[in-house]
Amino acid sequence: MRTAVPLELAYRLLNHGPTTLISTAHGDRRNVMAAAWVMPLDFDPPKLAAVIAADTYTRELLSASGECVVMAPTSEQLELSYAVGSCCGREIDKFARYAIATEPASIVRAPLVRGCAAWLECRVLPEPALAERYDLFVLEVLAAFAEDRLWSGKEWRFEASGPRTIHHSKGGVFFATGERLAVPRS
């Protein structure tokens, strides 16, 4: 079940550097792709930086709609994450091909992929020079949610035997978020 995360804490949903899924929609078209280069950028209002290559269908839909959803998939979605990052949405309907369950977002038109650890509904902030030169988009977070069995109050609580966020290394190799460590406070 999704729980709302206050916007001032939205950065914590991605601060640990997980692989993300980015969904977009424009008109009757929609797409989802995997993206490893997404990170928090600012606190107030919360912003993300996301690299989305110029030749992708996601970029086409993002440019047309000005909005998207950035999600943190879990280890239970490992194969799905790799699959949607390995094919083009112009050629196939990824949602149909991979039987991706979705729900409507609360603000944007792009769909939420069920089963993720986090969902951040975003709008594109106009930074055409960054997009042109570096394929970099600045996204303002409009709404943020976390899976309540993984999020406790203000932070992630991943159990070793349960779903965790994933981190892409290369060519189908991922790591799961590891053990929680904390520095003792005096």
C-alpha contacts under 8 A as a table, 3 or more apart, distances in Angstrom:
res1	aa1	res2	aa2	distance
1	M	147	E	5.60
1	M	148	D	5.79
1	M	149	R	7.61
2	R	145	F	5.91
2	R	146	A	5.45
2	R	147	E	4.72
2	R	148	D	5.75
3	T	145	F	5.36
3	T	146	A	5.42
3	T	147	E	6.22
3	T	148	D	5.55
4	A	143	A	7.85
4	A	144	A	6.00
4	A	145	F	4.42
4	A	146	A	6.57
5	V	9	L	6.56
5	V	10	A	6.47
5	V	143	A	7.88
5	V	144	A	5.27
5	V	145	F	5.06
5	V	146	A	6.58
6	P	9	L	5.48
6	P	10	A	6.55
6	P	144	A	6.99
7	L	10	A	4.96
7	L	45	P	7.70
7	L	46	P	6.55
7	L	141	V	7.47
7	L	142	L	7.64
7	L	143	A	6.74
7	L	144	A	6.44
8	E	11	Y	7.45
8	E	43	F	6.22
8	E	44	D	6.73
8	E	45	P	7.68
8	E	46	P	6.77
9	L	12	R	5.66
9	L	13	L	7.62
9	L	43	F	7.98
9	L	154	K	7.18
10	A	13	L	5.63
10	A	14	L	7.78
10	A	46	P	6.67
10	A	120	L	7.74
10	A	141	V	7.64
10	A	144	A	6.05
11	Y	14	L	5.82
11	Y	15	N	5.74
11	Y	40	P	5.29
11	Y	41	L	7.92
11	Y	42	D	7.72
11	Y	43	F	6.93
11	Y	46	P	6.88
11	Y	47	K	7.91
12	R	15	N	4.90
12	R	16	H	7.42
12	R	155	E	7.03
13	L	16	H	7.61
13	L	72	A	7.93
13	L	118	A	6.38
13	L	146	A	7.53
13	L	156	W	7.85
14	L	17	G	5.58
14	L	18	P	6.29
14	L	38	V	7.97
14	L	39	M	6.27
14	L	40	P	6.48
14	L	72	A	7.45
15	N	18	P	7.99
15	N	39	M	6.66
15	N	40	P	6.23
17	G	38	V	7.59
17	G	39	M	6.69
17	G	167	H	7.09
18	P	36	A	7.16
18	P	72	A	6.46
18	P	165	T	6.04
18	P	166	I	5.43
18	P	167	H	4.84
18	P	168	H	7.70
18	P	177	T	7.88
19	T	34	A	7.10
19	T	35	A	6.06
19	T	36	A	4.61
19	T	37	W	7.63
19	T	38	V	7.77
19	T	72	A	6.41
19	T	73	P	7.20
19	T	165	T	7.60
19	T	166	I	5.78
19	T	167	H	4.92
19	T	168	H	5.90
20	T	34	A	5.69
20	T	35	A	5.16
20	T	36	A	6.03
20	T	38	V	7.14
20	T	70	V	6.43
20	T	71	M	5.32
20	T	72	A	4.70
20	T	73	P	6.26
21	L	32	V	6.54
21	L	33	M	5.49
21	L	34	A	4.42
21	L	35	A	5.89
21	L	70	V	5.81
21	L	71	M	5.03
21	L	72	A	6.33
21	L	73	P	6.74
21	L	81	S	7.12
22	I	32	V	5.45
22	I	33	M	5.39
22	I	34	A	6.30
22	I	35	A	6.90
22	I	58	T	7.76
22	I	68	C	6.65
22	I	69	V	5.58
22	I	70	V	4.64
22	I	71	M	6.27
23	S	30	R	7.30
23	S	31	N	5.58
23	S	32	V	4.18
23	S	33	M	6.59
23	S	58	T	7.31
23	S	68	C	5.62
23	S	69	V	5.23
23	S	70	V	6.72
23	S	110	A	5.71
23	S	111	P	6.30
23	S	112	L	7.35
24	T	30	R	5.52
24	T	31	N	5.40
24	T	32	V	6.43
24	T	58	T	6.17
24	T	61	L	5.94
24	T	62	L	5.94
24	T	65	S	7.83
24	T	67	E	6.87
24	T	68	C	4.80
24	T	69	V	6.76
24	T	109	R	7.64
24	T	110	A	4.64
24	T	111	P	7.18
25	A	28	D	7.32
25	A	29	R	5.61
25	A	30	R	4.07
25	A	31	N	6.47
25	A	61	L	5.98
25	A	62	L	7.38
25	A	65	S	6.83
25	A	67	E	8.00
25	A	68	C	7.35
25	A	109	R	6.10
25	A	110	A	4.70
25	A	111	P	7.51
26	H	29	R	5.39
26	H	30	R	6.37
26	H	61	L	5.78
26	H	62	L	7.88
26	H	64	A	6.59
26	H	65	S	5.45
26	H	109	R	7.68
26	H	110	A	7.91
29	R	61	L	7.87
30	R	61	L	7.39
30	R	110	A	7.09
31	N	57	Y	7.24
31	N	58	T	6.12
31	N	61	L	7.86
31	N	89	G	5.85
31	N	93	D	7.39
31	N	94	K	6.84
31	N	95	F	7.53
32	V	58	T	6.84
32	V	84	V	6.61
32	V	89	G	7.51
32	V	94	K	7.11
32	V	95	F	7.81
33	M	58	T	6.87
33	M	81	S	7.80
33	M	84	V	5.19
33	M	85	G	5.16
34	A	81	S	5.90
34	A	82	Y	7.15
34	A	84	V	6.10
34	A	85	G	4.59
35	A	38	V	6.76
35	A	50	A	7.94
35	A	51	V	7.59
35	A	52	I	7.57
35	A	85	G	7.40
36	A	167	H	7.57
36	A	168	H	6.54
37	W	50	A	5.89
37	W	51	V	5.65
38	V	48	L	6.86
38	V	49	A	5.59
38	V	50	A	4.33
38	V	51	V	6.55
39	M	48	L	5.51
39	M	49	A	5.43
39	M	50	A	6.69
40	P	46	P	7.72
40	P	47	K	6.10
40	P	48	L	4.40
40	P	49	A	6.34
41	L	46	P	7.40
41	L	47	K	5.21
41	L	48	L	4.83
41	L	49	A	5.91
42	D	45	P	6.89
42	D	46	P	5.21
42	D	47	K	4.92
42	D	48	L	6.96
43	F	46	P	4.30
43	F	47	K	6.61
44	D	47	K	7.67
45	P	140	E	6.92
45	P	141	V	7.39
46	P	140	E	5.91
46	P	141	V	5.44
47	K	138	V	6.70
47	K	139	L	5.36
47	K	140	E	4.39
47	K	141	V	5.64
48	L	138	V	5.80
48	L	139	L	5.05
48	L	140	E	6.46
48	L	141	V	7.27
49	A	136	L	6.59
49	A	137	F	5.66
49	A	138	V	4.79
49	A	139	L	6.25
50	A	136	L	5.60
50	A	137	F	5.20
50	A	138	V	6.62
50	A	139	L	7.52
51	V	134	Y	7.53
51	V	135	D	5.35
51	V	136	L	4.46
51	V	137	F	6.21
52	I	56	T	7.29
52	I	58	T	7.55
52	I	59	R	6.08
52	I	135	D	5.49
52	I	136	L	6.44
52	I	137	F	7.27
53	A	56	T	5.77
53	A	59	R	6.76
53	A	135	D	5.44
54	A	59	R	6.17
54	A	60	E	7.88
54	A	135	D	6.33
55	D	59	R	7.16
55	D	60	E	7.89
56	T	59	R	5.26
56	T	60	E	6.61
56	T	88	C	7.26
57	Y	60	E	5.01
57	Y	61	L	6.30
57	Y	88	C	6.80
57	Y	89	G	5.94
57	Y	90	R	5.97
58	T	61	L	5.21
58	T	62	L	5.89
58	T	89	G	7.75
59	R	62	L	4.94
59	R	63	S	5.93
60	E	63	S	5.30
60	E	64	A	6.28
61	L	64	A	5.04
61	L	65	S	5.99
62	L	65	S	5.26
62	L	66	G	5.28
62	L	67	E	5.85
62	L	68	C	6.55
62	L	124	V	7.93
63	S	66	G	5.50
66	G	123	R	5.68
66	G	124	V	5.08
67	E	108	V	6.50
67	E	109	R	7.69
67	E	110	A	7.32
67	E	121	E	7.77
67	E	122	C	5.59
67	E	123	R	4.14
67	E	124	V	5.64
68	C	108	V	6.85
68	C	109	R	7.62
68	C	110	A	5.50
68	C	121	E	6.19
68	C	122	C	5.37
68	C	123	R	6.38
68	C	124	V	7.96
69	V	108	V	7.67
69	V	110	A	6.12
69	V	111	P	7.08
69	V	112	L	6.78
69	V	119	W	6.58
69	V	120	L	5.50
69	V	121	E	4.49
69	V	122	C	5.82
70	V	119	W	5.84
70	V	120	L	5.08
70	V	121	E	6.50
70	V	122	C	7.35
71	M	112	L	7.77
71	M	113	V	7.66
71	M	116	C	6.48
71	M	117	A	7.34
71	M	118	A	5.29
71	M	119	W	4.42
71	M	120	L	6.19
72	A	116	C	5.66
72	A	117	A	5.40
72	A	118	A	5.02
72	A	119	W	6.72
72	A	165	T	6.43
72	A	166	I	7.90
73	P	76	E	7.87
73	P	77	Q	5.95
73	P	78	L	7.63
73	P	81	S	7.20
73	P	115	G	7.20
73	P	116	C	4.36
73	P	117	A	5.78
73	P	118	A	7.35
73	P	165	T	5.95
73	P	166	I	6.89
74	T	77	Q	5.29
74	T	78	L	6.84
74	T	115	G	7.39
74	T	116	C	5.69
74	T	117	A	5.99
74	T	163	P	5.69
74	T	164	R	5.10
74	T	165	T	4.35
74	T	166	I	5.97
75	S	78	L	5.15
75	S	163	P	5.43
75	S	164	R	5.43
75	S	165	T	5.87
75	S	166	I	5.81
75	S	176	A	6.47
76	E	163	P	6.11
76	E	164	R	7.98
77	Q	80	L	5.17
77	Q	81	S	5.99
77	Q	115	G	7.70
77	Q	116	C	7.79
78	L	81	S	5.20
78	L	82	Y	6.36
78	L	166	I	7.52
79	E	82	Y	5.20
79	E	83	A	6.03
80	L	83	A	5.01
80	L	84	V	6.15
80	L	98	Y	7.26
81	S	84	V	5.55
81	S	85	G	6.29
82	Y	85	G	5.20
82	Y	86	S	6.20
82	Y	172	G	6.33
83	A	86	S	5.14
83	A	87	C	6.81
84	V	87	C	5.96
84	V	88	C	7.83
84	V	94	K	6.67
85	G	88	C	7.95
88	C	91	E	5.69
88	C	92	I	6.71
89	G	92	I	5.09
89	G	93	D	5.80
89	G	94	K	6.11
90	R	93	D	7.59
92	I	97	R	7.30
93	D	96	A	5.47
93	D	97	R	6.10
94	K	97	R	4.98
94	K	98	Y	5.86
94	K	99	A	7.87
94	K	100	I	7.63
95	F	98	Y	5.64
95	F	99	A	5.57
95	F	100	I	4.79
95	F	101	A	7.54
96	A	99	A	5.02
96	A	100	I	6.73
97	R	100	I	7.96
100	I	113	V	6.90
100	I	114	R	7.74
101	A	113	V	6.05
101	A	114	R	5.59
102	T	111	P	5.99
102	T	112	L	5.31
102	T	113	V	4.55
102	T	114	R	5.31
103	E	111	P	5.87
103	E	112	L	5.14
103	E	113	V	6.60
103	E	114	R	6.75
104	P	109	R	7.25
104	P	110	A	7.42
104	P	111	P	5.17
104	P	112	L	6.01
105	A	108	V	5.79
105	A	109	R	6.48
105	A	110	A	6.67
105	A	111	P	5.69
105	A	112	L	5.75
105	A	121	E	7.24
106	S	121	E	7.93
106	S	143	A	7.61
107	I	121	E	7.00
107	I	142	L	7.49
107	I	143	A	7.38
108	V	121	E	6.40
108	V	122	C	7.32
108	V	123	R	7.94
112	L	119	W	7.01
113	V	116	C	6.55
116	C	119	W	7.22
116	C	147	E	7.09
117	A	146	A	5.64
117	A	147	E	5.01
117	A	150	L	6.94
117	A	164	R	7.64
117	A	165	T	6.81
118	A	144	A	7.51
118	A	145	F	5.65
118	A	146	A	4.30
118	A	147	E	6.18
119	W	144	A	5.80
119	W	145	F	5.18
119	W	146	A	6.38
120	L	141	V	6.17
120	L	142	L	7.38
120	L	143	A	5.84
120	L	144	A	4.51
120	L	145	F	6.47
121	E	141	V	5.76
121	E	142	L	5.54
121	E	143	A	5.15
121	E	144	A	6.35
122	C	139	L	5.70
122	C	140	E	5.28
122	C	141	V	4.46
122	C	142	L	5.39
122	C	143	A	7.27
123	R	139	L	5.45
123	R	140	E	5.36
123	R	141	V	6.79
123	R	142	L	7.15
124	V	137	F	6.89
124	V	138	V	6.04
124	V	139	L	4.61
124	V	140	E	6.38
125	L	137	F	7.56
125	L	138	V	5.56
125	L	139	L	5.69
125	L	140	E	6.56
126	P	138	V	7.58
127	E	130	L	5.62
127	E	131	A	6.49
127	E	137	F	7.05
127	E	138	V	6.95
128	P	131	A	5.08
128	P	132	E	5.96
129	A	132	E	5.14
129	A	133	R	5.93
130	L	133	R	5.30
130	L	134	Y	5.43
130	L	135	D	6.46
130	L	136	L	5.35
130	L	137	F	6.86
131	A	134	Y	5.58
131	A	135	D	4.25
131	A	136	L	4.64
131	A	137	F	5.69
132	E	135	D	5.80
132	E	136	L	7.79
133	R	136	L	7.82
141	V	144	A	7.08
146	A	150	L	7.42
146	A	151	W	6.18
147	E	150	L	5.55
147	E	151	W	6.16
148	D	151	W	5.05
148	D	152	S	6.94
149	R	152	S	7.51
149	R	157	R	7.98
150	L	156	W	5.80
150	L	157	R	5.16
150	L	158	F	5.75
151	W	154	K	7.12
151	W	155	E	5.67
151	W	156	W	4.57
151	W	157	R	5.64
152	S	155	E	5.56
152	S	156	W	6.20
152	S	157	R	6.28
158	F	162	G	6.85
158	F	163	P	7.06
158	F	164	R	5.79
158	F	177	T	7.95
158	F	180	R	7.87
159	E	162	G	5.16
159	E	163	P	7.36
159	E	164	R	7.57
160	A	163	P	7.97
160	A	178	G	7.65
160	A	179	E	7.29
164	R	176	A	6.05
164	R	177	T	5.78
165	T	176	A	5.87
165	T	177	T	5.52
166	I	174	F	6.35
166	I	175	F	5.60
166	I	176	A	4.46
166	I	177	T	5.88
167	H	174	F	5.28
167	H	175	F	5.07
167	H	176	A	6.20
167	H	177	T	7.19
168	H	172	G	7.38
168	H	173	V	6.14
168	H	174	F	4.33
168	H	175	F	6.51
169	S	172	G	7.61
169	S	173	V	5.45
169	S	174	F	5.37
169	S	175	F	7.27
170	K	173	V	5.24
170	K	174	F	7.27
